[in-house]
Amino acid sequence: MTINLTPTQILAVVGVVVVLLWVWRASARRAKAAAGAGARLLSLTGRVLVMAGAIVGVQWVVITHRGDVTLLLVVLGLPALFAAYTLTKALTITTHDSPRRGDRR
């Protein structure tokens, strides 16, 4: 199986890689300059962007070189499941109501 890419597709992939590397380097520089929670947030942002780029790259290859429907569903569905779990966990408001003295409910 050969992969035939048009010059536009190659340019798009190179552009995405350059932007991801630029963001990664910028976040690393800011992480070194900043201290405390701010540095952790920038480092996390860089890692999230790199992982998102990797996921999108794999999905793009599978979609453009379509062959197996099961592989397509796995490649699209698995990241969606992780994202849905993470968002649901982050957006769910949980409370812990402890009984107060004198409350007999």
N, CA, C and O atoms as a printed pandas DataFrame, in Angstrom:
     atom_number atom_name residue_name chain_id  residue_number  x_coord  y_coord  z_coord
0              1         N          MET        A               1    0.843   -1.173    0.000
1              2        CA          MET        A               1    0.000    0.000    0.000
2              3         C          MET        A               1    0.891    1.240    0.000
3              4         O          MET        A               1    1.760    1.382    0.860
4              5         N          THR        A               2    0.682    2.112   -0.937
5              6        CA          THR        A               2    1.462    3.338   -1.011
6              7         C          THR        A               2    0.589    4.512   -0.590
7              8         O          THR        A               2   -0.628    4.508   -0.776
8              9         N          ILE        A               3    1.225    5.485   -0.036
9             10        CA          ILE        A               3    0.526    6.690    0.387
10            11         C          ILE        A               3    0.877    7.791   -0.605
11            12         O          ILE        A               3    2.038    8.182   -0.725
12            13         N          ASN        A               4   -0.116    8.277   -1.301
13            14        CA          ASN        A               4    0.078    9.362   -2.260
14            15         C          ASN        A               4   -0.477   10.646   -1.674
15            16         O          ASN        A               4   -1.680   10.764   -1.442
16            17         N          LEU        A               5    0.388   11.590   -1.440
17            18        CA          LEU        A               5   -0.023   12.868   -0.869
18            19         C          LEU        A               5    0.168   13.970   -1.898
19            20         O          LEU        A               5    1.147   13.991   -2.644
20            21         N          THR        A               6   -0.785   14.878   -1.918
21            22        CA          THR        A               6   -0.661   16.031   -2.799
22            23         C          THR        A               6    0.251   17.050   -2.129
23            24         O          THR        A               6    0.442   16.997   -0.914
24            25         N          PRO        A               7    0.813   17.967   -2.891
25            26        CA          PRO        A               7    1.650   19.001   -2.274
26            27         C          PRO        A               7    0.884   19.824   -1.230
27            28         O          PRO        A               7    1.474   20.262   -0.242
28            29         N          THR        A               8   -0.395   20.035   -1.433
29            30        CA          THR        A               8   -1.192   20.787   -0.459
30            31         C          THR        A               8   -1.292   20.031    0.858
31            32         O          THR        A               8   -1.184   20.628    1.929
32            33         N          GLN        A               9   -1.497   18.717    0.784
33            34        CA          GLN        A               9   -1.572   17.916    2.001
34            35         C          GLN        A               9   -0.241   17.893    2.729
35            36         O          GLN        A               9   -0.206   17.983    3.956
36            37         N          ILE        A              10    0.856   17.774    1.993
37            38        CA          ILE        A              10    2.182   17.780    2.617
38            39         C          ILE        A              10    2.444   19.123    3.285
39            40         O          ILE        A              10    2.973   19.177    4.395
40            41         N          LEU        A              11    2.074   20.203    2.609
41            42        CA          LEU        A              11    2.253   21.534    3.179
42            43         C          LEU        A              11    1.414   21.712    4.435
43            44         O          LEU        A              11    1.870   22.321    5.403
44            45         N          ALA        A              12    0.194   21.187    4.431
45            46        CA          ALA        A              12   -0.670   21.285    5.611
46            47         C          ALA        A              12   -0.065   20.524    6.792
47            48         O          ALA        A              12   -0.075   21.022    7.917
48            49         N          VAL        A              13    0.456   19.332    6.546
49            50        CA          VAL        A              13    1.063   18.536    7.612
50            51         C          VAL        A              13    2.309   19.231    8.147
51            52         O          VAL        A              13    2.515   19.289    9.359
52            53         N          VAL        A              14    3.134   19.754    7.257
53            54        CA          VAL        A              14    4.339   20.468    7.695
54            55         C          VAL        A              14    3.953   21.701    8.510
55            56         O          VAL        A              14    4.579   21.997    9.528
56            57         N          GLY        A              15    2.928   22.413    8.064
57            58        CA          GLY        A              15    2.464   23.589    8.803
58            59         C          GLY        A              15    1.980   23.241   10.198
59            60         O          GLY        A              15    2.291   23.950   11.155
60            61         N          VAL        A              16    1.221   22.152   10.328
61            62        CA          VAL        A              16    0.732   21.725   11.642
62            63         C          VAL        A              16    1.897   21.330   12.538
63            64         O          VAL        A              16    1.908   21.668   13.722
64            65         N          VAL        A              17    2.871   20.624   11.991
65            66        CA          VAL        A              17    4.035   20.207   12.782
66            67         C          VAL        A              17    4.827   21.429   13.251
67            68         O          VAL        A              17    5.257   21.485   14.402
68            69         N          VAL        A              18    5.017   22.400   12.366
69            70        CA          VAL        A              18    5.761   23.608   12.738
70            71         C          VAL        A              18    5.024   24.370   13.845
71            72         O          VAL        A              18    5.649   24.820   14.805
72            73         N          VAL        A              19    3.715   24.515   13.718
73            74        CA          VAL        A              19    2.939   25.220   14.753
74            75         C          VAL        A              19    3.005   24.468   16.073
75            76         O          VAL        A              19    3.167   25.087   17.125
76            77         N          LEU        A              20    2.883   23.139   16.037
77            78        CA          LEU        A              20    2.967   22.366   17.273
78            79         C          LEU        A              20    4.336   22.501   17.934
79            80         O          LEU        A              20    4.423   22.650   19.152
80            81         N          LEU        A              21    5.402   22.449   17.142
81            82        CA          LEU        A              21    6.741   22.623   17.706
82            83         C          LEU        A              21    6.924   24.025   18.277
83            84         O          LEU        A              21    7.551   24.195   19.323
84            85         N          TRP        A              22    6.378   25.026   17.593
85            86        CA          TRP        A              22    6.483   26.400   18.076
86            87         C          TRP        A              22    5.750   26.553   19.405
87            88         O          TRP        A              22    6.267   27.178   20.331
88            89         N          VAL        A              23    4.558   25.990   19.503
89            90        CA          VAL        A              23    3.787   26.068   20.751
90            91         C          VAL        A              23    4.511   25.310   21.859
91            92         O          VAL        A              23    4.560   25.766   23.001
92            93         N          TRP        A              24    5.068   24.159   21.519
93            94        CA          TRP        A              24    5.782   23.362   22.519
94            95         C          TRP        A              24    6.980   24.143   23.071
95            96         O          TRP        A              24    7.188   24.195   24.283
96            97         N          ARG        A              25    7.762   24.744   22.178
97            98        CA          ARG        A              25    8.932   25.511   22.623
98            99         C          ARG        A              25    8.521   26.733   23.433
99           100         O          ARG        A              25    9.145   27.049   24.447
100          101         N          ALA        A              26    7.481   27.414   22.990
101          102        CA          ALA        A              26    7.011   28.599   23.708
102          103         C          ALA        A              26    6.529   28.226   25.105
103          104         O          ALA        A              26    6.808   28.932   26.074
104          105         N          SER        A              27    5.814   27.126   25.203
105          106        CA          SER        A              27    5.324   26.727   26.526
106          107         C          SER        A              27    6.474   26.278   27.420
107          108         O          SER        A              27    6.430   26.492   28.631
108          109         N          ALA        A              28    7.503   25.661   26.844
109          110        CA          ALA        A              28    8.660   25.251   27.647
110          111         C          ALA        A              28    9.416   26.474   28.170
111          112         O          ALA        A              28    9.855   26.497   29.319
112          113         N          ARG        A              29    9.562   27.487   27.316
113          114        CA          ARG        A              29   10.240   28.712   27.763
114          115         C          ARG        A              29    9.451   29.413   28.859
115          116         O          ARG        A              29   10.015   29.869   29.854
116          117         N          ARG        A              30    8.141   29.493   28.666
117          118        CA          ARG        A              30    7.304   30.140   29.682
118          119         C          ARG        A              30    7.293   29.343   30.974
119          120         O          ARG        A              30    7.255   29.919   32.062
120          121         N          ALA        A              31    7.324   28.034   30.862
121          122        CA          ALA        A              31    7.322   27.191   32.053
122          123         C          ALA        A              31    8.586   27.409   32.871
123          124         O          ALA        A              31    8.542   27.405   34.101
124          125         N          LYS        A              32    9.711   27.598   32.194
125          126        CA          LYS        A              32   10.959   27.852   32.919
126          127         C          LYS        A              32   10.951   29.229   33.559
127          128         O          LYS        A              32   11.485   29.413   34.653
128          129         N          ALA        A              33   10.344   30.199   32.877
129          130        CA          ALA        A              33   10.338   31.562   33.399
130          131         C          ALA        A              33    9.328   31.742   34.522
131          132         O          ALA        A              33    9.572   32.487   35.472
132          133         N          ALA        A              34    8.211   31.069   34.413
133          134        CA          ALA        A              34    7.158   31.226   35.420
134          135         C          ALA        A              34    7.407   30.267   36.578
135          136         O          ALA        A              34    8.199   29.330   36.472
136          137         N          ALA        A              35    6.726   30.519   37.664
137          138        CA          ALA        A              35    6.864   29.648   38.825
138          139         C          ALA        A              35    5.480   29.245   39.307
139          140         O          ALA        A              35    4.495   29.939   39.055
140          141         N          GLY        A              36    5.414   28.110   40.007
141          142        CA          GLY        A              36    4.172   27.671   40.623
142          143         C          GLY        A              36    3.172   27.085   39.648
143          144         O          GLY        A              36    3.538   26.406   38.689
144          145         N          ALA        A              37    1.895   27.360   39.911
145          146        CA          ALA        A              37    0.801   26.763   39.146
146          147         C          ALA        A              37    0.775   27.242   37.705
147          148         O          ALA        A              37    0.351   26.500   36.818
148          149         N          GLY        A              38    1.216   28.452   37.457
149          150        CA          GLY        A              38    1.232   28.975   36.095
150          151         C          GLY        A              38    2.125   28.159   35.184
151          152         O          GLY        A              38    1.782   27.932   34.023
152          153         N          ALA        A              39    3.257   27.719   35.686
153          154        CA          ALA        A              39    4.176   26.913   34.884
154          155         C          ALA        A              39    3.565   25.556   34.569
155          156         O          ALA        A              39    3.714   25.045   33.459
156          157         N          ARG        A              40    2.886   24.981   35.534
157          158        CA          ARG        A              40    2.252   23.679   35.297
158          159         C          ARG        A              40    1.163   23.797   34.253
159          160         O          ARG        A              40    0.997   22.893   33.434
160          161         N          LEU        A              41    0.411   24.899   34.261
161          162        CA          LEU        A              41   -0.658   25.091   33.291
162          163         C          LEU        A              41   -0.103   25.204   31.878
163          164         O          LEU        A              41   -0.657   24.614   30.951
164          165         N          LEU        A              42    0.985   25.955   31.699
165          166        CA          LEU        A              42    1.585   26.098   30.375
166          167         C          LEU        A              42    2.172   24.778   29.892
167          168         O          LEU        A              42    2.063   24.445   28.712
168          169         N          SER        A              43    2.789   24.032   30.791
169          170        CA          SER        A              43    3.343   22.743   30.423
170          171         C          SER        A              43    2.223   21.793   30.013
171          172         O          SER        A              43    2.349   21.058   29.034
172          173         N          LEU        A              44    1.139   21.814   30.761
173          174        CA          LEU        A              44   -0.011   20.973   30.438
174          175         C          LEU        A              44   -0.614   21.369   29.092
175          176         O          LEU        A              44   -1.010   20.506   28.309
176          177         N          THR        A              45   -0.683   22.663   28.824
177          178        CA          THR        A              45   -1.231   23.135   27.548
178          179         C          THR        A              45   -0.393   22.622   26.387
179          180         O          THR        A              45   -0.948   22.172   25.384
180          181         N          GLY        A              46    0.897   22.676   26.495
181          182        CA          GLY        A              46    1.769   22.181   25.436
182          183         C          GLY        A              46    1.587   20.696   25.202
183          184         O          GLY        A              46    1.519   20.246   24.058
184          185         N          ARG        A              47    1.507   19.928   26.290
185          186        CA          ARG        A              47    1.316   18.485   26.140
186          187         C          ARG        A              47   -0.039   18.162   25.531
187          188         O          ARG        A              47   -0.152   17.250   24.713
188          189         N          VAL        A              48   -1.071   18.909   25.926
189          190        CA          VAL        A              48   -2.402   18.691   25.356
190          191         C          VAL        A              48   -2.390   18.985   23.861
191          192         O          VAL        A              48   -2.963   18.223   23.082
192          193         N          LEU        A              49   -1.753   20.069   23.448
193          194        CA          LEU        A              49   -1.701   20.414   22.028
194          195         C          LEU        A              49   -0.927   19.380   21.212
195          196         O          LEU        A              49   -1.324   19.053   20.094
196          197         N          VAL        A              50    0.161   18.868   21.753
197          198        CA          VAL        A              50    0.932   17.853   21.037
198          199         C          VAL        A              50    0.121   16.564   20.902
199          200         O          VAL        A              50    0.098   15.957   19.832
200          201         N          MET        A              51   -0.537   16.150   21.966
201          202        CA          MET        A              51   -1.349   14.936   21.888
202          203         C          MET        A              51   -2.531   15.117   20.938
203          204         O          MET        A              51   -2.871   14.201   20.190
204          205         N          ALA        A              52   -3.156   16.293   20.964
205          206        CA          ALA        A              52   -4.257   16.561   20.037
206          207         C          ALA        A              52   -3.757   16.506   18.598
207          208         O          ALA        A              52   -4.442   15.969   17.728
208          209         N          GLY        A              53   -2.579   17.050   18.340
209          210        CA          GLY        A              53   -1.999   16.988   17.004
210          211         C          GLY        A              53   -1.718   15.567   16.570
211          212         O          GLY        A              53   -1.935   15.218   15.410
212          213         N          ALA        A              54   -1.232   14.734   17.492
213          214        CA          ALA        A              54   -0.967   13.332   17.162
214          215         C          ALA        A              54   -2.261   12.586   16.850
215          216         O          ALA        A              54   -2.322   11.808   15.897
216          217         N          ILE        A              55   -3.287   12.823   17.650
217          218        CA          ILE        A              55   -4.573   12.166   17.418
218          219         C          ILE        A              55   -5.158   12.593   16.084
219          220         O          ILE        A              55   -5.629   11.756   15.312
220          221         N          VAL        A              56   -5.132   13.895   15.808
221          222        CA          VAL        A              56   -5.658   14.393   14.537
222          223         C          VAL        A              56   -4.858   13.833   13.368
223          224         O          VAL        A              56   -5.436   13.500   12.333
224          225         N          GLY        A              57   -3.556   13.723   13.510
225          226        CA          GLY        A              57   -2.732   13.173   12.438
226          227         C          GLY        A              57   -3.081   11.723   12.124
227          228         O          GLY        A              57   -3.196   11.349   10.957
228          229         N          VAL        A              58   -3.248   10.914   13.152
229          230        CA          VAL        A              58   -3.619    9.511   12.943
230          231         C          VAL        A              58   -5.005    9.422   12.322
231          232         O          VAL        A              58   -5.229    8.636   11.401
232          233         N          GLN        A              59   -5.941   10.232   12.827
233          234        CA          GLN        A              59   -7.290   10.223   12.267
234          235         C          GLN        A              59   -7.273   10.652   10.802
235          236         O          GLN        A              59   -7.981   10.075    9.976
236          237         N          TRP        A              60   -6.482   11.643   10.484
237          238        CA          TRP        A              60   -6.409   12.140    9.109
238          239         C          TRP        A              60   -5.899   11.054    8.165
239          240         O          TRP        A              60   -6.437   10.867    7.074
240          241         N          VAL        A              61   -4.844   10.332    8.599
241          242        CA          VAL        A              61   -4.299    9.262    7.757
242          243         C          VAL        A              61   -5.340    8.165    7.538
243          244         O          VAL        A              61   -5.500    7.676    6.419
244          245         N          VAL        A              62   -6.043    7.780    8.594
245          246        CA          VAL        A              62   -7.033    6.703    8.462
246          247         C          VAL        A              62   -8.213    7.140    7.603
247          248         O          VAL        A              62   -8.717    6.352    6.802
248          249         N          ILE        A              63   -8.655    8.369    7.757
249          250        CA          ILE        A              63   -9.806    8.843    6.981
250          251         C          ILE        A              63   -9.447    9.001    5.510
251          252         O          ILE        A              63  -10.228    8.604    4.646
252          253         N          THR        A              64   -8.289    9.569    5.206
253          254        CA          THR        A              64   -7.926    9.786    3.807
254          255         C          THR        A              64   -7.568    8.488    3.092
255          256         O          THR        A              64   -7.711    8.402    1.872
256          257         N          HIS        A              65   -7.110    7.489    3.817
257          258        CA          HIS        A              65   -6.751    6.212    3.197
258          259         C          HIS        A              65   -7.707    5.146    3.717
259          260         O          HIS        A              65   -7.310    4.131    4.289
260          261         N          ARG        A              66   -8.963    5.424    3.492
261          262        CA          ARG        A              66  -10.042    4.590    4.007
262          263         C          ARG        A              66   -9.931    3.172    3.460
263          264         O          ARG        A              66   -9.703    2.969    2.268
264          265         N          GLY        A              67  -10.094    2.208    4.336
265          266        CA          GLY        A              67  -10.045    0.823    3.916
266          267         C          GLY        A              67  -10.934   -0.040    4.791
267          268         O          GLY        A              67  -11.754   -0.809    4.289
268          269         N          ASP        A              68  -10.772    0.086    6.090
269          270        CA          ASP        A              68  -11.493   -0.753    7.037
270          271         C          ASP        A              68  -12.422    0.107    7.880
271          272         O          ASP        A              68  -11.978    1.051    8.533
272          273         N          VAL        A              69  -13.703   -0.214    7.867
273          274        CA          VAL        A              69  -14.690    0.571    8.617
274          275         C          VAL        A              69  -14.466    0.424   10.122
275          276         O          VAL        A              69  -14.640    1.390   10.865
276          277         N          THR        A              70  -14.086   -0.757   10.575
277          278        CA          THR        A              70  -13.845   -0.976   12.000
278          279         C          THR        A              70  -12.687   -0.102   12.487
279          280         O          THR        A              70  -12.775    0.517   13.548
280          281         N          LEU        A              71  -11.609   -0.053   11.713
281          282        CA          LEU        A              71  -10.472    0.792   12.073
282          283         C          LEU        A              71  -10.885    2.259   12.127
283          284         O          LEU        A              71  -10.465    2.994   13.021
284          285         N          LEU        A              72  -11.700    2.680   11.177
285          286        CA          LEU        A              72  -12.186    4.060   11.167
286          287         C          LEU        A              72  -12.991    4.364   12.424
287          288         O          LEU        A              72  -12.800    5.409   13.045
288          289         N          LEU        A              73  -13.883    3.466   12.801
289          290        CA          LEU        A              73  -14.701    3.685   14.000
290          291         C          LEU        A              73  -13.847    3.716   15.266
291          292         O          LEU        A              73  -14.105    4.516   16.165
292          293         N          VAL        A              74  -12.835    2.856   15.342
293          294        CA          VAL        A              74  -11.953    2.844   16.514
294          295         C          VAL        A              74  -11.154    4.140   16.594
295          296         O          VAL        A              74  -11.047    4.750   17.657
296          297         N          VAL        A              75  -10.595    4.553   15.456
297          298        CA          VAL        A              75   -9.755    5.753   15.440
298          299         C          VAL        A              75  -10.562    7.005   15.767
299          300         O          VAL        A              75  -10.038    7.928   16.390
300          301         N          LEU        A              76  -11.821    7.051   15.360
301          302        CA          LEU        A              76  -12.657    8.212   15.682
302          303         C          LEU        A              76  -13.321    8.081   17.047
303          304         O          LEU        A              76  -13.488    9.078   17.749
304          305         N          GLY        A              77  -13.700    6.871   17.429
305          306        CA          GLY        A              77  -14.458    6.675   18.655
306          307         C          GLY        A              77  -13.636    6.679   19.928
307          308         O          GLY        A              77  -14.091    7.197   20.947
308          309         N          LEU        A              78  -12.443    6.118   19.898
309          310        CA          LEU        A              78  -11.632    6.017   21.113
310          311         C          LEU        A              78  -11.250    7.392   21.684
311          312         O          LEU        A              78  -11.439    7.618   22.880
312          313         N          PRO        A              79  -10.722    8.311   20.876
313          314        CA          PRO        A              79  -10.450    9.638   21.433
314          315         C          PRO        A              79  -11.727   10.358   21.895
315          316         O          PRO        A              79  -11.701   11.126   22.857
316          317         N          ALA        A              80  -12.831   10.102   21.207
317          318        CA          ALA        A              80  -14.095   10.716   21.624
318          319         C          ALA        A              80  -14.525   10.195   22.992
319          320         O          ALA        A              80  -15.055   10.955   23.803
320          321         N          LEU        A              81  -14.307    8.925   23.252
321          322        CA          LEU        A              81  -14.648    8.371   24.571
322          323         C          LEU        A              81  -13.800    8.994   25.673
323          324         O          LEU        A              81  -14.320    9.366   26.724
324          325         N          PHE        A              82  -12.490    9.107   25.432
325          326        CA          PHE        A              82  -11.620    9.735   26.434
326          327         C          PHE        A              82  -12.007   11.191   26.676
327          328         O          PHE        A              82  -12.039   11.647   27.818
328          329         N          ALA        A              83  -12.300   11.917   25.598
329          330        CA          ALA        A              83  -12.694   13.319   25.739
330          331         C          ALA        A              83  -14.022   13.437   26.474
331          332         O          ALA        A              83  -14.176   14.309   27.329
332          333         N          ALA        A              84  -14.971   12.584   26.157
333          334        CA          ALA        A              84  -16.272   12.627   26.826
334          335         C          ALA        A              84  -16.130   12.317   28.315
335          336         O          ALA        A              84  -16.756   12.973   29.147
336          337         N          TYR        A              85  -15.316   11.330   28.651
337          338        CA          TYR        A              85  -15.095   10.993   30.062
338          339         C          TYR        A              85  -14.465   12.174   30.810
339          340         O          TYR        A              85  -14.902   12.539   31.901
340          341         N          THR        A              86  -13.435   12.758   30.203
341          342        CA          THR        A              86  -12.733   13.867   30.848
342          343         C          THR        A              86  -13.644   15.070   31.027
343          344         O          THR        A              86  -13.674   15.673   32.100
344          345         N          LEU        A              87  -14.387   15.424   29.987
345          346        CA          LEU        A              87  -15.300   16.570   30.090
346          347         C          LEU        A              87  -16.418   16.312   31.078
347          348         O          LEU        A              87  -16.784   17.203   31.844
348          349         N          THR        A              88  -16.965   15.113   31.074
349          350        CA          THR        A              88  -18.035   14.787   32.018
350          351         C          THR        A              88  -17.529   14.879   33.443
351          352         O          THR        A              88  -18.211   15.419   34.314
352          353         N          LYS        A              89  -16.351   14.361   33.683
353          354        CA          LYS        A              89  -15.773   14.404   35.031
354          355         C          LYS        A              89  -15.476   15.845   35.457
355          356         O          LYS        A              89  -15.682   16.212   36.614
356          357         N          ALA        A              90  -14.992   16.655   34.512
357          358        CA          ALA        A              90  -14.641   18.041   34.837
358          359         C          ALA        A              90  -15.878   18.914   35.041
359          360         O          ALA        A              90  -15.852   19.844   35.848
360          361         N          LEU        A              91  -16.942   18.626   34.329
361          362        CA          LEU        A              91  -18.126   19.481   34.391
362          363         C          LEU        A              91  -19.200   18.998   35.359
363          364         O          LEU        A              91  -20.196   19.689   35.575
364          365         N          THR        A              92  -19.009   17.831   35.937
365          366        CA          THR        A              92  -19.980   17.309   36.891
366          367         C          THR        A              92  -19.739   17.941   38.250
367          368         O          THR        A              92  -18.623   17.933   38.770
368          369         N          ILE        A              93  -20.799   18.485   38.808
369          370        CA          ILE        A              93  -20.707   19.110   40.125
370          371         C          ILE        A              93  -21.110   18.075   41.160
371          372         O          ILE        A              93  -22.239   17.583   41.169
372          373         N          THR        A              94  -20.180   17.761   42.015
373          374        CA          THR        A              94  -20.472   16.804   43.080
374          375         C          THR        A              94  -20.430   17.534   44.410
375          376         O          THR        A              94  -19.565   18.376   44.649
376          377         N          THR        A              95  -21.367   17.201   45.258
377          378        CA          THR        A              95  -21.399   17.798   46.593
378          379         C          THR        A              95  -21.423   16.690   47.619
379          380         O          THR        A              95  -21.925   15.592   47.382
380          381         N          HIS        A              96  -20.881   17.005   48.729
381          382        CA          HIS        A              96  -20.888   16.065   49.839
382          383         C          HIS        A              96  -21.570   16.775   50.998
383          384         O          HIS        A              96  -20.976   17.619   51.669
384          385         N          ASP        A              97  -22.820   16.420   51.216
385          386        CA          ASP        A              97  -23.583   17.042   52.293
386          387         C          ASP        A              97  -23.387   16.225   53.557
387          388         O          ASP        A              97  -23.897   15.111   53.678
388          389         N          SER        A              98  -22.648   16.784   54.486
389          390        CA          SER        A              98  -22.448   16.090   55.752
390          391         C          SER        A              98  -23.540   16.532   56.721
391          392         O          SER        A              98  -23.924   17.701   56.745
392          393         N          PRO        A              99  -24.029   15.599   57.507
393          394        CA          PRO        A              99  -25.093   15.960   58.453
394          395         C          PRO        A              99  -24.570   16.935   59.504
395          396         O          PRO        A              99  -23.481   16.763   60.052
396          397         N          ARG        A             100  -25.373   17.956   59.768
397          398        CA          ARG        A             100  -24.989   18.935   60.788
398          399         C          ARG        A             100  -25.535   18.498   62.139
399          400         O          ARG        A             100  -26.460   17.689   62.219
400          401         N          ARG        A             101  -24.976   19.019   63.149
401          402        CA          ARG        A             101  -25.455   18.688   64.502
402          403         C          ARG        A             101  -26.883   19.178   64.636
403          404         O          ARG        A             101  -27.211   20.309   64.278
404          405         N          GLY        A             102  -27.698   18.325   65.144
405          406        CA          GLY        A             102  -29.091   18.696   65.342
406          407         C          GLY        A             102  -29.970   18.343   64.157
407          408         O          GLY        A             102  -31.195   18.321   64.283
408          409         N          ASP        A             103  -29.364   18.064   63.001
409          410        CA          ASP        A             103  -30.131   17.656   61.811
410          411         C          ASP        A             103  -30.370   16.156   61.878
411          412         O          ASP        A             103  -29.421   15.379   61.979
412          413         N          ARG        A             104  -31.621   15.747   61.824
413          414        CA          ARG        A             104  -31.925   14.318   61.884
414          415         C          ARG        A             104  -32.680   13.897   60.648
415          416         O          ARG        A             104  -33.777   13.346   60.738
416          417         N          ARG        A             105  -32.108   14.149   59.520
417          418        CA          ARG        A             105  -32.763   13.778   58.275
418          419         C          ARG        A             105  -32.141   12.554   57.698
419          420         O          ARG        A             105  -32.563   12.086   56.641
